[in-house]
Amino acid sequence: MIRIFLSGLFLLIFVSPAQAAWHEASSDHFLIYSNQKEKEVRAFSERLERYHDTMRLLFNRPTTKPSPSNRVTIYVVKNTGDVRDLHGGDNKYVGGFYIPRAGGSLAIVPKVKSSRHKMAQSELILLHEYAHHFLISSATRAYPRWLNEGFAEFYGTAKFGGDGSVSVGLSSKGRAYELAIAKDVPIELLLDTKAYAENKSKGYDSFYGQSWALYHMLHFSSDRKGQLSDYVTRLAEGDDEIEAAEGAFGDLKQLDKDLNSYLRQRKITTYHIKSNYLNIGAIDVRRLRAGEAAMMPVLIQSKRGVNEEQAAEIVVKARTIAAQHPNDPAVLAALAEAEYDAGNNIEAMAAADRALALNPKEINAHIQKGYALARIAPDAEDEAAAWKKMRRQFVKLNKIENDHPIPLIQFYRSYREQGMEPPTIAIDGLARALELAPYDNGLRWMMANEFMEQKKYDWAAHTLGPLAYSPHQSDMTERALTLLKEAEAKASEAKGKKETAIGS
């Protein structure tokens, strides 16, 4: 799907598909594509599944599996240079990155060369970001920023034993350095997301390191046993962040003193989870077909997002590969995506139809055909019929994969784009999509605005919280915070009018 990013053409810089054996590792929570050896790809997949199950176990969550298309897809490219080209922009230190999307979350990392005793930096980045993904997927409300980052830092330094064990809660050299030299964040700011955002030092501070230390102490300090659970409960019951902290932790100055004392310990406690406590499910590894391997560089770029210039270049390559592999449905689905990104709606639908003739359950082909139908609907001679056809396309996909969030989102959006009020079934579908993919900020924004339209201001505020206080600040988080304040004000106003009416 076309998305605009910082320019700089990154065309087909990977290892030539003719020289590389691409593999796909499919597991309960991840889908990995890599041109490493099968043994290496399988080991990477196993580590990630063990990591996920460690968090599930320690976070006391039930064993669940996302729908196949809602897993995190990881593309392993040749080196960090390829990662940076795909990332775009001027950050020369990017070693890997993660993009959360409903029905299409992805990470791009260089070849993983970690060993039993030492993790590659790119894998540590991935572990940190997946911890965020796990936490927001497990939560029904916004967590304070310190808790978000403390959780991700706590789990993101995981170490994997050759016996299948996983250790978490280990110290980070980078955060130790930060704690030693960076400016301290006052405990009242550390614990108050809004106050920290408004008063954040322009210089380098130790927010991440302190967040890790506080999360670690609350886990392992016998003097503070149960306080973290109490704190989360208080937040869920409606306490603001400082009220919850004071209620659960007591005097904040004493908390700060205890934290400083905790950091002076020579040894720290960690969790060591033996393999027999972990259940990672089956991992299936297959070698990609020749056409799939040839199309992989194109597919990675398409999934990352392209601008118009890049889309025009990529579609030419996609057509060449598809001509060489005309009977591969995955290749034709990738061609449909490239055609759609290039603005070629008729060609996109034709490629999708060819893919679906070969494999009626080719998910990406259904999606790209639906996108193309949505794009041409406003200009159709019979617009109402065109929108119905588009909706039928996504209903087909919903029947194939009931918990795929994209059909639910597109079904709802079709009514808004047609200028109609969505029916209840469409609104309910959008809410279900957010349950399936709570980490998708665009989806969260869409749902919050729907609640505002319905004058369900409390629900809108509840929905906006994780976006407004996201650990990754952006223009969208600022807009979300503005809308959150509006929702809270209107909810308060409505409550006041109701109480007045009752009193009269």
C-alpha positions in Angstrom: 0.0 0.0 0.0 1.4 3.4 -0.9 2.7 5.6 1.9 4.8 8.7 1.7 8.1 8.7 3.5 11.3 10.7 3.3 12.6 10.4 -0.3 15.7 8.7 -1.5 15.3 5.9 -3.9 16.1 2.5 -2.3 15.7 0.2 -5.3 16.5 -3.5 -5.1 19.7 -3.3 -3.1 19.4 -6.8 -1.6 21.2 -9.9 -2.5 20.2 -11.1 -6.0 17.3 -13.6 -5.6 19.1 -16.0 -8.0 22.0 -16.3 -5.5 19.9 -16.4 -2.3 17.7 -19.1 -0.8 14.9 -17.2 0.9 13.1 -19.0 3.7 9.8 -18.3 5.5 9.4 -19.2 9.1 5.8 -19.4 10.3 5.0 -19.5 14.0 2.1 -18.6 16.2 3.0 -14.9 16.6 5.6 -14.2 13.9 6.2 -14.6 10.2 9.9 -14.3 9.2 11.4 -13.9 5.7 15.1 -14.2 5.5 17.7 -15.4 3.0 19.8 -17.0 5.7 20.1 -20.7 6.2 17.1 -22.7 7.3 18.7 -23.5 10.7 19.4 -19.8 11.4 15.9 -18.7 10.5 14.3 -21.4 12.6 16.5 -20.5 15.6 15.5 -16.8 15.2 11.9 -17.8 15.1 12.3 -20.0 18.2 14.0 -17.2 20.2 11.2 -14.8 19.4 8.5 -17.2 20.3 10.3 -18.0 23.6 10.5 -14.3 24.2 6.8 -13.8 23.6 5.9 -16.7 25.9 8.2 -15.4 28.7 6.3 -12.1 28.7 3.0 -13.9 28.6 4.0 -16.1 31.5 5.4 -13.4 33.7 2.6 -11.0 32.8 0.0 -13.6 33.7 -1.8 -13.6 30.3 -3.6 -16.5 28.7 -2.2 -18.4 25.8 -3.7 -16.9 22.6 -2.8 -16.7 19.0 -3.5 -13.8 16.6 -5.1 -14.5 13.2 -2.4 -15.4 10.6 -2.4 -11.9 9.0 -2.2 -10.1 12.3 1.1 -11.6 13.3 4.2 -9.5 13.2 6.1 -10.0 9.9 9.9 -9.7 10.1 11.9 -9.1 7.0 15.6 -9.9 7.4 17.7 -7.9 4.9 21.4 -8.1 4.1 22.9 -5.5 6.4 22.3 -2.2 8.3 22.9 -0.2 5.2 19.8 -1.8 3.6 17.9 -1.2 6.8 18.7 2.5 6.7 17.8 2.8 3.1 14.4 1.3 3.7 13.9 3.4 6.9 14.6 6.6 5.0 15.7 9.9 6.6 19.0 11.0 7.9 19.4 8.8 11.0 22.6 7.0 10.4 22.3 5.0 13.6 19.1 3.0 12.7 19.9 -0.7 13.1 16.4 -2.0 12.7 12.8 -0.7 12.9 9.3 -1.7 13.6 6.0 -0.4 12.2 2.7 -1.3 14.0 -0.2 -1.7 11.6 -3.5 -3.6 11.8 -3.1 -6.7 9.6 0.4 -5.7 8.6 2.7 -5.0 11.5 6.3 -5.4 10.3 9.9 -5.2 11.4 13.0 -4.8 9.2 16.3 -6.0 10.6 19.7 -7.0 9.2 20.9 -10.6 9.2 20.8 -11.8 12.8 24.2 -12.9 14.0 23.5 -13.1 17.8 24.9 -16.0 19.8 23.9 -17.7 23.0 25.9 -15.2 25.0 25.6 -12.0 23.0 22.6 -10.5 21.2 23.0 -8.5 18.0 22.0 -4.8 18.5 19.3 -5.1 15.9 17.7 -8.0 17.8 17.8 -6.0 21.0 15.9 -3.2 19.2 13.4 -5.7 18.0 12.9 -7.1 21.5 12.3 -3.7 22.9 9.8 -2.7 20.3 8.0 -6.1 20.5 7.7 -5.6 24.2 5.8 -2.4 23.5 3.6 -4.3 21.0 2.9 -7.0 23.6 2.0 -4.6 26.3 -0.4 -2.5 24.3 -1.9 -5.7 22.9 -2.5 -6.9 26.4 -3.9 -3.7 27.8 -7.3 -2.1 27.8 -6.1 1.3 28.8 -3.2 3.7 28.5 -0.2 2.9 30.8 2.0 5.8 32.0 5.0 6.4 29.9 7.5 5.3 32.5 5.7 2.0 32.8 5.7 1.5 29.0 9.4 2.2 28.8 10.3 0.4 32.0 8.5 -2.7 30.8 10.2 -2.6 27.4 13.6 -2.1 28.9 13.1 -4.8 31.5 12.2 -7.4 28.8 14.3 -6.0 26.0 17.6 -7.2 27.4 16.5 -10.8 27.3 19.2 -13.5 27.1 18.5 -16.9 25.5 20.1 -20.0 26.8 21.1 -22.9 24.6 18.9 -25.1 26.7 15.8 -23.2 25.7 15.7 -21.0 28.8 15.1 -17.2 28.8 16.5 -14.7 31.2 14.9 -11.3 31.6 15.4 -8.3 33.8 19.1 -8.1 33.0 20.9 -4.8 33.2 21.7 -2.8 30.1 25.1 -1.2 29.6 23.6 1.6 27.7 21.1 2.4 30.4 23.8 2.1 33.1 25.9 4.7 31.2 22.8 6.9 31.0 22.1 6.6 34.7 25.7 7.5 35.4 26.1 10.6 33.3 22.6 11.9 32.2 20.5 14.4 34.1 18.1 12.8 36.6 14.4 13.1 36.1 12.6 14.2 39.4 10.4 11.3 40.6 7.3 13.5 40.3 8.0 14.0 36.6 9.0 10.4 36.0 5.6 9.2 37.3 3.5 11.8 35.6 3.3 11.5 31.8 1.7 14.9 31.2 4.1 16.7 33.5 7.2 15.1 32.0 6.1 16.0 28.5 5.5 19.6 29.5 8.7 20.0 31.5 11.1 17.6 29.8 14.7 18.8 29.7 16.0 19.7 26.3 19.2 17.9 27.2 20.0 14.2 27.6 18.2 12.8 30.7 17.9 9.4 32.3 14.2 8.8 31.8 14.7 5.3 30.2 17.2 4.2 32.7 15.2 5.4 35.7 12.1 3.8 34.2 13.9 0.5 33.9 15.2 0.8 37.5 11.8 1.6 39.0 10.1 -1.3 37.1 12.9 -3.6 38.2 12.8 -2.6 41.8 9.0 -2.9 42.0 9.4 -6.5 40.6 12.1 -7.7 42.9 12.2 -5.6 46.1 10.7 -7.6 49.0 9.8 -4.3 50.7 7.6 -3.3 47.8 6.0 -6.7 47.0 2.6 -6.2 45.4 2.9 -2.5 44.9 3.1 -2.6 41.1 -0.1 -4.6 40.9 -1.8 -2.3 43.3 -0.6 0.7 41.2 -2.0 -0.8 38.0 -5.3 -1.6 39.7 -5.6 2.0 41.0 -5.0 3.3 37.5 -7.7 1.0 36.1 -10.1 2.3 38.8 -9.7 5.9 37.6 -6.9 7.4 39.8 -4.6 9.8 38.0 -1.0 8.8 37.7 0.3 10.6 40.8 -2.7 9.5 42.9 -2.1 5.9 41.9 1.6 6.2 42.6 1.1 7.8 46.1 -1.6 5.3 46.9 0.5 2.3 45.9 4.0 3.4 46.6 3.6 5.7 49.5 5.7 8.8 50.0 7.3 9.6 46.6 10.5 11.1 48.2 11.1 7.9 50.0 10.4 6.0 46.8 13.1 8.1 45.1 15.6 7.4 48.0 14.8 3.6 47.8 15.4 3.7 44.1 18.8 5.3 44.4 19.7 2.8 47.1 18.5 0.0 44.8 20.8 1.2 42.0 23.8 1.1 44.3 23.5 -2.7 44.7 26.4 -4.7 43.3 24.1 -7.5 42.1 20.6 -7.5 40.7 18.0 -10.2 40.7 16.7 -11.5 37.3 14.1 -14.0 36.1 15.4 -17.2 34.6 12.6 -19.1 32.9 13.4 -22.7 32.2 12.3 -24.2 28.8 9.7 -26.6 30.4 7.7 -23.5 31.5 7.4 -22.2 27.9 5.1 -23.4 25.2 6.1 -21.9 21.8 4.0 -24.1 19.4 5.1 -25.4 16.0 7.4 -23.6 13.7 7.2 -24.3 10.0 10.1 -23.3 7.8 9.9 -23.6 4.0 12.0 -22.5 1.2 10.3 -19.9 -1.0 9.4 -20.7 -4.5 11.6 -19.1 -7.2 9.1 -16.5 -8.1 8.5 -15.6 -4.4 12.2 -15.2 -3.8 12.6 -13.0 -6.9 9.7 -10.8 -5.8 10.9 -10.5 -2.2 12.8 -7.2 -2.6 9.8 -5.6 -4.4 7.5 -6.9 -1.7 9.6 -5.6 1.2 9.7 -2.1 -0.4 5.9 -2.2 -1.0 5.2 -3.2 2.6 7.6 -0.6 4.0 5.8 2.1 1.9 6.7 4.0 -1.2 6.3 7.4 -2.7 5.1 8.0 -6.2 8.5 8.0 -7.8 9.5 4.8 -6.0 6.2 3.1 -6.9 6.8 3.9 -10.6 10.2 2.2 -10.5 9.0 -0.8 -8.5 6.1 -1.7 -10.6 8.3 -2.1 -13.7 10.4 -4.7 -11.8 7.3 -6.4 -10.5 5.9 -6.8 -14.0 9.2 -8.3 -15.2 9.2 -10.9 -12.4 5.5 -11.7 -12.8 6.0 -12.3 -16.5 8.7 -14.9 -15.6 6.4 -16.5 -13.0 2.9 -16.2 -14.3 1.4 -19.1 -12.4 2.6 -18.1 -8.9 -0.3 -16.5 -6.9 1.9 -14.8 -4.4 3.9 -13.2 -7.2 0.7 -12.0 -8.8 -0.6 -10.6 -5.5 2.7 -8.7 -5.1 2.3 -7.4 -8.6 -1.3 -6.3 -7.7 0.1 -4.3 -4.7 2.8 -2.7 -6.9 0.2 -1.8 -9.5 -2.0 -0.3 -6.8 0.8 1.7 -5.4 1.6 3.1 -8.8 -2.0 4.2 -9.2 -3.0 1.6 -11.8 -6.3 0.4 -10.4 -7.5 -1.7 -13.4 -4.1 -3.4 -13.7 -4.1 -4.1 -9.9 -7.5 -5.7 -10.1 -6.5 -7.8 -13.1 -3.3 -9.1 -11.3 -5.4 -9.8 -8.2 -8.0 -11.7 -10.2 -5.3 -13.8 -11.8 -3.8 -14.6 -8.3 -7.3 -15.5 -7.0 -8.0 -17.8 -9.9 -4.9 -19.8 -8.9 -5.5 -19.5 -5.1 -8.9 -18.2 -4.0 -7.5 -17.7 -0.5 -4.6 -15.5 -1.5 -5.0 -12.8 1.2 -3.0 -10.0 -0.3 -4.8 -10.4 -3.6 -8.1 -9.9 -1.9 -6.8 -6.8 -0.1 -5.3 -5.1 -3.1 -8.4 -5.8 -5.2 -10.5 -4.2 -2.4 -8.3 -1.2 -2.2 -8.5 -0.7 -6.0 -12.3 -1.0 -5.9 -12.4 1.6 -3.1 -10.3 4.0 -5.1 -12.4 3.9 -8.3 -15.8 3.9 -6.5 -16.2 7.7 -6.1 -15.9 8.2 -9.8 -18.1 5.3 -10.9 -21.2 5.9 -13.0 -23.2 4.1 -10.4 -21.3 5.0 -7.2 -23.7 3.2 -4.8 -23.2 0.0 -6.8 -19.5 0.4 -6.9 -19.3 0.8 -3.1 -21.4 -2.3 -2.6 -19.1 -4.2 -4.9 -16.1 -3.0 -2.8 -17.8 -4.1 0.4 -18.6 -7.5 -1.0 -14.9 -7.9 -1.8 -13.9 -7.4 1.8 -16.8 -9.5 3.1 -15.2 -12.4 1.0 -12.0 -11.8 2.8 -13.7 -11.7 6.2 -15.2 -15.1 5.5 -11.7 -16.5 4.7 -10.1 -15.0 7.8 -12.7 -13.8 10.2 -10.3 -12.0 12.6 -8.4 -10.1 9.9 -8.7 -6.4 10.9 -8.4 -4.9 7.4 -11.8 -6.1 6.1 -13.4 -4.7 9.2 -11.7 -1.4 8.8 -12.4 -1.0 5.1 -16.0 -2.0 5.5 -16.5 0.8 8.0 -14.5 3.3 6.0 -16.4 2.7 2.8 -19.5 4.2 4.4 -17.6 7.3 5.6 -16.0 7.7 2.2 -19.4 7.3 0.5 -20.7 10.1 2.7 -23.0 7.8 4.6 -23.5 7.1 8.3 -22.0 3.7 9.0 -24.6 1.1 10.1 -24.2 -0.5 13.6 -22.6 -3.6 12.1 -19.8 -1.5 10.5 -19.2 0.4 13.8 -19.1 -2.8 15.7 -16.6 -4.2 13.1 -14.4 -1.2 13.6 -14.4 -1.7 17.4 -13.5 -5.3 16.9 -10.6 -4.3 14.6 -9.3 -2.2 17.4 -9.5 -5.1 19.8 -7.5 -7.2 17.4 -4.9 -4.4 16.7 -4.8 -1.9 19.6 -1.3 -0.9 18.5 -2.5 0.7 15.3 -2.6 4.5 15.9 -4.6 5.3 12.8 -7.2 2.8 13.7 -7.4 4.1 17.3 -7.8 7.6 15.9 -10.6 6.5 13.6 -12.5 4.7 16.5 -12.1 7.7 18.8 -13.5 10.1 16.2 -16.5 7.7 15.7 -17.2 7.8 19.4 -17.0 11.6 19.3 -19.6 11.6 16.5 -21.8 9.4 18.6 -21.3 11.8 21.6 -19.8 8.9 23.6 -17.2 11.2 25.1 -16.1 8.9 27.9 -15.4 6.1 25.4 -13.6 8.5 23.1 -11.3 9.6 26.0 -10.7 6.0 27.0 -9.8 5.1 23.4 -7.5 8.1 22.9 -5.4 7.5 26.1 -2.9 5.0 24.6 -2.4 7.3 21.6 -2.2 10.6 23.4 0.4 9.1 25.9 2.2 6.8 23.5 5.9 6.3 24.3 6.6 7.3 20.7 5.6 10.9 20.4 4.5 12.3 17.0 2.1 14.8 15.4 -0.7 12.3 15.8 -0.1 12.0 19.6 -0.3 15.7 19.9 -3.6 15.8 18.0 -4.8 12.9 20.1 -4.0 14.8 23.3 -5.9 17.8 22.0 -8.9 15.7 21.2 -8.6 13.8 24.5 -8.9 17.1 26.4 -11.9 18.0 24.4 -13.5 14.6 25.0 -12.9 14.8 28.7 -14.3 18.3 28.9 -17.5 17.3 27.0 -17.8 14.2 29.1 -17.6 16.3 32.3 -20.1 18.8 30.9 -22.5 16.0 30.0 -22.1 14.5 33.5 -22.8 17.9 35.1 -26.0 18.4 33.1 -27.2 14.9 34.0 -26.6 15.5 37.7 -28.4 18.8 37.5 -31.3 17.2 35.8 -31.5 14.5 38.5 -31.3 17.1 41.3 -34.0 19.2 39.9 
